[in-house]
Amino acid sequence: MGALFRFIAWVAANINRWGAAVARHYNRIVAWINANAQQVLAWINGGVAFGTILDWILRILGIG
């Protein structure tokens, strides 16, 4: 679970890189990460970059 917490911390630190419209949805993004923790961990363990994972989540949520 440490990797998941590192990812959430990274999202918090970098959310503004995706713009204010995305930053407004931070809580929704984190809720999705927590609800789909196993999938996110599989992506992280598979070597997918954090930025790519966040982009995928934004697309899934219809934000990005």
Backbone as ProteinMPNN parsed JSONL, in Angstrom:
{"seq_chain_A": "MGALFRFIAWVAANINRWGAAVARHYNRIVAWINANAQQVLAWINGGVAFGTILDWILRILGIG", "coords_chain_A": {"N_chain_A": [[0.806, -1.197, 0.0], [2.128, 1.144, 0.326], [3.055, 2.16, -2.094], [0.705, 3.045, -3.252], [-0.021, 5.134, -1.529], [2.158, 6.831, -1.987], [1.626, 7.483, -4.633], [-0.829, 8.877, -4.382], [0.077, 11.045, -2.866], [1.821, 12.146, -4.731], [-0.017, 12.877, -6.7], [-1.411, 14.874, -5.278], [0.639, 16.76, -4.979], [1.146, 17.482, -7.599], [-1.18, 18.148, -8.957], [-2.026, 20.627, -9.946], [-0.656, 20.927, -12.282], [-2.214, 19.954, -14.271], [-4.144, 21.8, -14.539], [-6.617, 24.186, -13.332], [-9.243, 23.294, -13.599], [-9.039, 20.539, -13.359], [-7.888, 20.366, -10.837], [-9.997, 21.093, -9.196], [-11.376, 18.749, -8.985], [-10.019, 17.066, -7.303], [-10.707, 15.577, -4.92], [-12.565, 13.781, -5.97], [-10.938, 12.362, -7.73], [-9.093, 11.143, -5.964], [-10.906, 9.575, -4.521], [-11.657, 7.78, -6.536], [-9.215, 6.52, -6.961], [-8.861, 5.237, -4.473], [-11.104, 3.53, -4.486], [-10.448, 1.874, -6.535], [-8.07, 0.628, -5.938], [-6.554, -1.77, -6.281], [-6.288, -1.998, -9.053], [-4.885, 0.362, -9.64], [-2.537, -0.123, -8.185], [-1.613, -2.33, -9.635], [-0.98, -1.098, -12.055], [1.058, 0.642, -11.178], [2.947, -1.206, -10.171], [3.468, -2.442, -12.536], [5.082, -0.684, -13.774], [4.15, 1.643, -14.935], [4.177, 5.096, -15.566], [3.536, 7.686, -13.145], [2.288, 10.017, -14.114], [1.065, 9.116, -16.449], [-0.752, 7.281, -15.377], [-2.402, 9.027, -13.896], [-3.425, 10.51, -16.033], [-4.911, 8.503, -17.34], [-6.834, 8.005, -15.356], [-8.121, 10.487, -15.236], [-9.269, 10.506, -17.778], [-10.988, 8.29, -17.562], [-12.753, 9.258, -15.655], [-13.848, 11.261, -17.111], [-12.811, 13.8, -17.032], [-10.397, 14.707, -18.086]], "CA_chain_A": [[0.0, 0.0, 0.0], [2.997, 2.309, 0.321], [3.093, 2.709, -3.445], [-0.557, 3.76, -3.463], [0.069, 6.397, -0.789], [3.108, 7.678, -2.714], [0.928, 7.981, -5.82], [-1.779, 9.898, -3.956], [0.884, 12.215, -2.499], [2.302, 12.73, -5.975], [-1.167, 13.547, -7.312], [-1.652, 16.102, -4.516], [1.715, 17.715, -5.236], [1.235, 17.835, -9.017], [-2.504, 18.274, -9.556], [-2.176, 21.897, -10.668], [-0.042, 20.806, -13.615], [-3.28, 19.623, -15.209], [-5.034, 22.95, -14.619], [-7.567, 24.443, -12.245], [-10.442, 22.47, -13.792], [-8.723, 19.213, -12.81], [-7.64, 20.532, -9.402], [-11.305, 21.115, -8.516], [-11.872, 17.373, -8.862], [-9.036, 16.284, -6.552], [-11.375, 14.605, -4.036], [-13.163, 12.754, -6.82], [-9.833, 11.557, -8.241], [-8.599, 10.313, -4.864], [-11.94, 8.581, -4.234], [-11.555, 6.745, -7.56], [-7.984, 5.764, -6.68], [-9.123, 4.353, -3.328], [-12.088, 2.516, -4.87], [-9.83, 1.0, -7.534], [-6.69, 0.524, -5.463], [-5.858, -2.92, -6.854], [-5.939, -1.667, -10.442], [-3.832, 1.375, -9.604], [-1.314, -0.811, -7.758], [-1.147, -3.157, -10.762], [-0.332, -0.184, -12.999], [2.312, 1.096, -10.574], [3.871, -2.346, -10.153], [3.803, -2.739, -13.927], [6.043, 0.304, -14.248], [3.516, 2.765, -15.622], [4.514, 6.379, -14.946], [2.445, 8.303, -12.398], [1.571, 10.956, -14.981], [0.215, 8.329, -17.34], [-1.855, 6.749, -14.57], [-3.328, 10.123, -13.634], [-4.107, 10.806, -17.293], [-5.925, 7.464, -17.541], [-7.917, 8.221, -14.383], [-8.87, 11.669, -15.693], [-10.086, 10.092, -18.924], [-12.046, 7.404, -17.054], [-13.719, 10.11, -14.965], [-14.383, 12.24, -18.045], [-12.307, 15.122, -16.657], [-9.244, 15.1, -18.891]], "C_chain_A": [[0.848, 1.261, 0.0], [3.052, 2.972, -1.043], [1.833, 3.516, -3.738], [-0.527, 5.106, -2.754], [1.053, 7.352, -1.455], [2.454, 8.283, -3.947], [-0.051, 9.085, -5.437], [-1.041, 11.173, -3.553], [1.406, 12.912, -3.741], [1.177, 13.479, -6.675], [-1.419, 14.873, -6.608], [-0.609, 17.168, -4.847], [1.708, 18.235, -6.668], [-0.093, 18.127, -9.689], [-2.66, 19.559, -10.364], [-1.523, 21.885, -12.041], [-1.094, 20.533, -14.67], [-4.326, 20.728, -15.278], [-6.036, 23.015, -13.486], [-8.807, 23.574, -12.368], [-10.24, 21.07, -13.218], [-8.544, 19.31, -11.3], [-8.941, 20.565, -8.614], [-11.816, 19.715, -8.215], [-10.943, 16.478, -8.058], [-9.698, 15.209, -5.686], [-11.997, 13.474, -4.828], [-12.086, 11.812, -7.365], [-9.316, 10.617, -7.16], [-9.621, 9.244, -4.492], [-11.883, 7.447, -5.258], [-10.33, 5.877, -7.317], [-8.23, 4.777, -5.544], [-10.092, 3.233, -3.688], [-11.491, 1.484, -5.827], [-8.357, 0.761, -7.213], [-5.93, -0.629, -6.109], [-5.429, -2.652, -8.293], [-4.804, -0.656, -10.484], [-2.5, 0.737, -9.191], [-0.752, -1.682, -8.879], [-0.441, -2.284, -11.791], [1.022, 0.264, -12.464], [3.343, -0.021, -10.605], [4.291, -2.766, -11.551], [4.756, -1.722, -14.535], [5.453, 1.481, -14.997], [3.827, 4.047, -14.855], [3.296, 6.991, -14.266], [1.626, 9.248, -13.268], [0.627, 10.253, -15.931], [-0.985, 7.779, -16.59], [-2.872, 7.845, -14.29], [-4.096, 10.49, -14.891], [-5.207, 9.783, -17.568], [-7.117, 7.679, -16.61], [-8.774, 9.419, -14.804], [-9.777, 11.312, -16.868], [-11.248, 9.197, -18.489], [-13.156, 8.233, -16.411], [-14.343, 11.157, -15.888], [-13.94, 13.659, -17.747], [-11.252, 15.599, -17.645], [-9.353, 14.728, -20.328]], "O_chain_A": [[0.341, 2.342, -0.296], [3.09, 4.199, -1.144], [1.895, 4.553, -4.399], [-0.96, 6.112, -3.316], [0.812, 8.558, -1.487], [2.69, 9.446, -4.277], [-0.098, 10.122, -6.099], [-1.497, 12.272, -3.87], [1.431, 14.142, -3.798], [1.382, 14.581, -7.185], [-1.62, 15.892, -7.268], [-0.942, 18.346, -4.979], [2.218, 19.325, -6.925], [-0.122, 18.338, -10.902], [-3.366, 19.567, -11.373], [-1.81, 22.746, -12.873], [-0.891, 20.847, -15.842], [-5.304, 20.598, -16.013], [-6.273, 22.036, -12.779], [-9.37, 23.157, -11.356], [-11.166, 20.485, -12.657], [-8.996, 18.434, -10.563], [-8.979, 20.107, -7.472], [-12.604, 19.523, -7.288], [-11.062, 15.255, -8.121], [-9.285, 14.05, -5.721], [-11.957, 12.322, -4.397], [-12.302, 10.603, -7.451], [-9.123, 9.427, -7.411], [-9.24, 8.117, -4.177], [-12.042, 6.28, -4.897], [-10.388, 4.654, -7.447], [-7.851, 3.61, -5.642], [-9.917, 2.1, -3.24], [-11.975, 0.356, -5.915], [-7.513, 0.702, -8.107], [-4.759, -0.467, -6.452], [-4.333, -3.036, -8.701], [-3.869, -0.798, -11.272], [-1.459, 1.028, -9.781], [0.465, -1.759, -9.049], [0.584, -2.684, -12.343], [2.014, 0.269, -13.192], [4.484, 0.193, -11.016], [5.345, -3.375, -11.733], [5.19, -1.876, -15.677], [6.185, 2.24, -15.631], [3.747, 4.073, -13.627], [2.169, 6.842, -14.738], [0.399, 9.275, -13.168], [-0.477, 10.731, -16.192], [-2.105, 7.803, -17.099], [-4.075, 7.624, -14.429], [-5.296, 10.755, -14.825], [-6.307, 10.149, -17.981], [-8.269, 7.551, -17.025], [-10.002, 9.366, -14.736], [-10.92, 11.765, -16.938], [-12.363, 9.333, -18.994], [-14.341, 7.953, -16.592], [-15.268, 11.863, -15.486], [-14.598, 14.617, -18.152], [-11.224, 16.777, -18.0], [-8.442, 15.005, -21.108]]}, "name": "protein", "num_of_chains": 1, "seq": "MGALFRFIAWVAANINRWGAAVARHYNRIVAWINANAQQVLAWINGGVAFGTILDWILRILGIG"}
